[in-house]
Amino acid sequence: MINWWQGLALGTLQGLTEFLPVSSSGHLVLAQSILKGFHQPGILFDVALHLATAMAVVVYFKKELIGLTKRKDGSESRVDAPGHLERSTAKEEAEEMEKGGKLEQMRWKLVWMMVLALIPTGIIGLLLKDIAEEQFGNPFGVSVFLLLSGVILFASDIIARNKPGWLKSKEPGILQALIIGTAQGLAVFPGLSRSGATISAGIFSGVQGQYSARFSFLVSVPAVLGASLVEMIDERGAITQFQSSEILAYILGMASAFIVGYLSIRLVFSAIRKIKLSWFGGYCVVAGLVGMLVFYLGK
């Protein structure tokens, strides 16, 4: 059973942590384990919250997504390339590239790199799906993955700060897209931050932080929608256990996840521009250690 305030609280938590590199699924598992009386059929509520935050990405990047699906035939096809980073600069850069006929080429390259990244994501995600789902009932395992997320973020922050010459790319190439897609597939485990893993994978492979984050968010949309579809098929039996009294909890949960998620995306870009991934890394390490401690004390 999920009451309205649990739905609101968990939706807010999902929105806050989905795009910040701190693992939303890990936080949901830990939060649900301490909420008295909380029960959901399978992971149906979690899937609903992830769909809501995926929609936040669609709305935030609507111009980019529209630009990726249209040919160059007028103002509608323009995008603020290279993304929601510095809008005035991005617009000027886009206009210059449009004059040179390069913007259309850049769009199609981005589309193909996204498709390429989704291949290892899908393969790895399906192979690890059953193993990962077992961890949703294992707060200790989630805490370990949170700790690992922190280490990854610290490592990427060190590279971004001390080896700026390594970060030469504004758009992922073939190998970089495959690396980012692989990281996204491995992030199926709760506690291992998807955005943290993919942004860090981009930085490790030489993509500048802001552009790595942009690609991470864009490629998350089809990945999350695809994963949600698979989960809905697997959870079709759980859907029959849905109670009408929980409708308000689902509405509040999805609404808060969408609103807070949208605001969190803006926060991530601000943090990355200032190269402060270590802040999130420190948080993940502390959260992981606290989770492990609580697990042992509760045994």
C-alpha positions, 0 to 999 in steps of 0.5 A, a space after each residue: 500500500 502506498 499513501 499520498 505522502 509516501 508517493 509525494 516524498 518518493 516522487 520528490 526524491 526520484 526527481 532530485 536524484 535521477 539526474 544528479 549523479 547520486 543514483 535515484 534507484 539506490 535512494 528509492 530502495 533505501 527510502 522504501 526500506 525505512 518507510 513503514 507500511 510501504 508496499 508496491 506490487 513488484 517495482 510498478 511505482 518505481 517504473 512510474 517515477 522513472 517515466 515521469 523523470 524521462 518526460 522531464 528530459 523530453 521537455 527540457 531538451 524539446 528543441 534538441 529532440 525536435 531538431 534531431 527528428 527534422 531535416 533542415 527546412 526552416 526555423 523549426 529544425 533549428 536547435 540550440 546546438 550544442 545544447 542547454 549550456 550557454 544559450 546565447 553562445 550556443 545560438 550564435 554557434 548554431 547559426 554559424 554552423 547552419 551557414 556552413 551547412 554543418 549543423 545538419 551533419 552534426 545532428 545526424 552524427 548525434 542521432 547515430 551516436 545515440 543509436 550506437 550507444 543504445 546497443 551495448 546499453 540494451 544488451 548489457 541491461 537485458 543480460 544483467 536485468 534479473 541479477 540487478 532486480 535482486 538488488 532492489 531488496 538488498 539495501 547493503 548491496 545498494 550501499 556498496 554501489 553508492 560507494 562505488 559511484 562516489 569513487 567513479 565521480 571522484 576519479 572523473 573530477 580529478 581528470 576534469 580538473 588536472 587533465 583539461 587537455 584530455 577533454 578535446 571532444 564536444 560530441 562523442 565519436 564511435 568508441 566514446 559512444 560505445 563506452 558511454 552506452 556500456 556504462 549506461 548498461 552497467 548502471 542497471 544496478 540500484 546504487 550505481 548512478 546512471 548519470 554519474 556513470 555515463 557522464 564519467 564515462 564520457 570524461 574518461 574517454 575525452 568528452 568535455 563535461 557539459 557535452 558528456 552530460 548533454 549526451 547522457 541525458 539525451 540517450 537516457 530517454 530511449 533507454 529509460 522508455 525501453 527499460 520501462 516497457 520491458 518492466 511493464 511487460 514483466 510486471 503485467 501481473 503486478 498491474 492487476 494488484 494496483 488499488 484505486 486508493 493508490 491513484 493519488 499517490 501515483 499522481 503526486 509521485 509522478 508530478 513531483 518527480 517531473 517538476 523536481 527532475 526538470 529543476 535538477 537537470 539545470 542544477 547538474 549543468 551548473 555543477 558540471 560547468 564549475 567542475 564540482 562532480 567531487 561534491 556528488 562523489 563525496 555525498 555518494 561515499 557518505 550515503 554508501 557508508 551510512 547505508 552499510 552502517 545502518 544495515 549492520 546496526 539493524 541486523 
